Structure formats: C-alpha cells, structure tokens
Amino acid sequence: VEGIVGRALSSNFAVYGAGNNLLSTATGKDVPIDYIASQIADASGAVMGIVLILKDLTSQRDAEIASKIRDVAMASSINALCITDINGIIKYANAPFYELWGYMPKEVIGRSASDICRMNIEISEIEAALSEKGKWVRENWIGESAAQRRDGSNFFLRLSVNNICDRLGRPVYIAYS
C-alpha cells in the first residue's frame, strides 16, 4: 500500500492498478486486488490526504480458475459432449462429439442439434420430458436410442441431457453427453 500512496502523492492524477497486483494481509496471505488512489486537496491545492480504493479480486480469480478447469475438462473428456441453447442450436461440441457423429466443427456450431444428431428419439421428445406445458420442470434426462452417423452407419447410444440454468433457475443451455 505504501507504494500506491507514494505514487498518488507524487502524481497530480489518479493512480490506477488493474491486473496483477497482490496485497499481503497481516496473516501473510496474498490477495489479488485492483486499486485507484488519488490526492485530496484543499481549495489552495495543498494535499490534505489520499483516497485509496481497493477491490478484492479473490472471487473473480477463483471463478476464472473454475471456468478454465471446466473448459479443460469438457475439451479433454473422452465422452462426446454438446451444448445447445434452449432452442436446440449447437453452441459448443468437443472433439469426441465430432468424431462420433462424423462432422467437422464448422459444420456443427450454429446448427440445430436435431439436424446433426439423427436418433430414433427426437430431441423435441427429450425436451418435452424435461418440461410441462412449456415450463422446464426437470433438470436432467437419461435414455438410450439407436442413432445414425453422418456416413449412414448405425450405432446405439446412452444419452444424458441436463439443463444449464441461469442464476434465477431458468434453463438457458442444454448439455448432451
């Protein structure tokens, strides 16, 4: 903190610090922070003090780490995984998904899952099982179906479908694996 205050005292402008700043606490723990510091002057311009605002970024950093872990886990999974919006438009698929169904990424992202995933059970039937009268009531569905790859070869799959909800509990994405 002394360095921040010193920089603010020697500057006629606010001093900002965003990014890789660590503040050591009395217990020795390093806390990631952003900061802004500025002089407080009286009417004559004499410095009366410093205003210093610190923002603890621990929660943000932890959320970023958790997000990176999820990204790596999904990308490196040996199971085929696809995420659609609630209208069934594919937003994400991992390499095993492309290999299983026989498509390239540019052919899948932005297309309807029902166009890509040819199964004996319709995706609309799965969505109906997750909802009642247009309202989502279940969080997941597990079932089995015969399916057909792009090249026409048939296979049997076990499918797990899960709602991905926003903070208010409303489904915004659907995960298929």
C-alpha positions in Angstrom: 0.0 0.0 0.0 2.9 2.4 0.8 4.0 2.2 -2.9 0.5 3.1 -4.1 0.2 6.0 -1.7 3.7 7.3 -2.6 2.8 7.2 -6.3 -0.5 9.0 -5.6 1.3 11.7 -3.6 3.8 12.3 -6.4 1.2 12.5 -9.1 -1.4 15.2 -9.9 -3.6 12.4 -11.4 -5.3 9.4 -10.1 -3.2 6.2 -10.0 -4.8 3.0 -11.2 -3.7 -0.5 -10.8 -5.6 -3.2 -12.6 -4.3 -6.7 -13.3 -1.5 -8.5 -11.4 -1.5 -6.7 -8.0 -1.2 -8.6 -4.8 -1.8 -7.1 -1.3 -0.2 -9.0 1.6 -2.5 -9.3 4.6 -1.4 -9.2 8.2 -1.7 -13.1 8.2 0.7 -13.3 5.3 -2.0 -14.2 2.7 -1.6 -12.5 -0.7 -4.9 -11.1 -2.0 -5.3 -10.2 -5.7 -6.5 -6.6 -6.0 -7.3 -3.7 -8.3 -6.8 -0.2 -6.9 -7.3 3.5 -7.5 -5.6 6.2 -5.4 -5.9 10.0 -5.7 -4.9 13.1 -3.8 -7.4 15.0 -1.8 -6.6 18.7 -1.9 -8.0 21.8 -0.3 -9.1 24.9 -2.2 -5.5 26.2 -2.4 -4.3 22.9 -3.9 -2.5 21.7 -0.7 -2.7 17.9 -0.4 -4.8 17.1 2.6 -4.8 13.3 2.2 -5.2 10.4 -0.1 -8.3 8.4 -1.1 -7.4 4.8 -1.7 -10.0 2.3 -3.0 -9.0 -1.4 -3.1 -11.1 -4.1 -4.8 -10.6 -7.7 -3.7 -10.5 -9.9 -6.8 -10.3 -13.2 -5.0 -13.9 -14.3 -6.0 -13.3 -13.2 -9.6 -10.0 -15.0 -9.8 -11.5 -18.2 -8.3 -14.3 -18.1 -10.8 -11.9 -17.7 -13.6 -9.9 -20.7 -12.4 -13.0 -22.8 -12.1 -14.1 -21.8 -15.6 -10.7 -22.8 -17.0 -10.9 -26.2 -15.2 -14.4 -26.7 -16.7 -13.2 -25.8 -20.1 -10.3 -28.2 -20.0 -12.5 -31.0 -18.6 -15.1 -30.6 -21.3 -12.5 -30.3 -24.1 -10.4 -33.3 -22.8 -13.4 -35.6 -22.0 -13.4 -38.9 -23.9 -17.2 -38.7 -23.9 -19.0 -36.8 -26.7 -20.4 -33.6 -25.3 -22.6 -31.0 -27.0 -24.2 -27.8 -25.5 -27.1 -26.1 -27.2 -29.2 -23.1 -26.4 -32.8 -23.7 -25.3 -33.8 -23.7 -29.0 -31.5 -26.6 -29.8 -28.9 -24.6 -31.6 -25.4 -26.0 -31.0 -23.1 -23.6 -29.2 -20.3 -26.0 -28.2 -19.2 -29.5 -29.0 -16.0 -31.3 -28.1 -13.7 -33.5 -30.3 -15.3 -36.8 -29.4 -18.7 -35.4 -30.4 -17.3 -34.6 -33.9 -15.7 -38.0 -34.2 -18.9 -39.8 -33.0 -21.2 -38.1 -35.4 -18.8 -37.6 -38.3 -18.8 -33.9 -38.7 -16.2 -31.1 -38.6 -16.7 -28.1 -36.1 -17.6 -25.6 -38.9 -20.4 -27.9 -39.9 -21.9 -28.2 -36.4 -21.7 -24.9 -34.5 -24.8 -22.8 -35.1 -26.9 -25.6 -36.5 -29.8 -27.4 -34.9 -28.9 -30.5 -32.9 -31.8 -32.4 -34.4 -30.2 -31.8 -37.9 -26.8 -33.3 -36.7 -27.8 -36.0 -34.2 -30.1 -38.4 -36.0 -31.6 -40.7 -33.4 -34.7 -42.8 -33.0 -35.8 -40.5 -30.2 -36.4 -36.9 -31.3 -34.7 -34.1 -29.4 -38.1 -32.5 -29.1 -39.3 -35.6 -27.2 -36.4 -35.2 -24.8 -37.2 -31.5 -24.3 -40.8 -32.5 -23.7 -39.7 -34.9 -21.0 -37.8 -32.0 -19.3 -40.8 -29.7 -19.4 -44.5 -29.5 -18.8 -46.8 -27.1 -20.6 -43.8 -25.1 -21.9 -42.2 -24.8 -18.4 -38.9 -26.6 -17.6 -39.6 -28.8 -14.6 -36.8 -31.4 -14.6 -33.1 -30.9 -14.5 -32.0 -34.0 -16.4 -33.0 -36.9 -18.6 -31.2 -40.2 -19.3 -32.1 -42.6 -22.0 -31.0 -44.8 -24.8 -31.5 -44.6 -28.6 -30.4 -46.1 -31.9 -28.6 -43.4 -33.9 -27.1 -42.8 -37.3 -23.8 -41.1 -38.1 -23.4 -38.7 -41.0 -21.9 -41.5 -43.1 -25.1 -43.6 -42.6 -23.6 -46.1 -40.2 -25.8 -47.0 -37.2 -24.9 -47.2 -33.5 -26.5 -47.3 -30.1 -26.0 -44.6 -27.6 -26.8 -43.8 -24.0 -27.6 -40.2 -23.7 -27.7 -37.9 -20.7 -29.3 -34.5 -21.1 -29.0 -31.7 -18.4 -30.4 -28.2 -18.2 -27.8 -25.5 -17.6 -29.7 -22.8 -15.6 -29.1 -19.1 -15.0 -28.9 -17.6 -11.5 -32.7 -17.5 -11.4 -33.0 -21.2 -12.1 -34.2 -20.7 -15.7 -32.7 -23.1 -18.3 -30.5 -21.2 -20.8 -28.5 -24.0 -22.3 -28.8 -27.8 -22.6 -25.9 -30.2 -22.3 -26.0 -33.5 -24.1 -23.5 -36.2 -23.3 
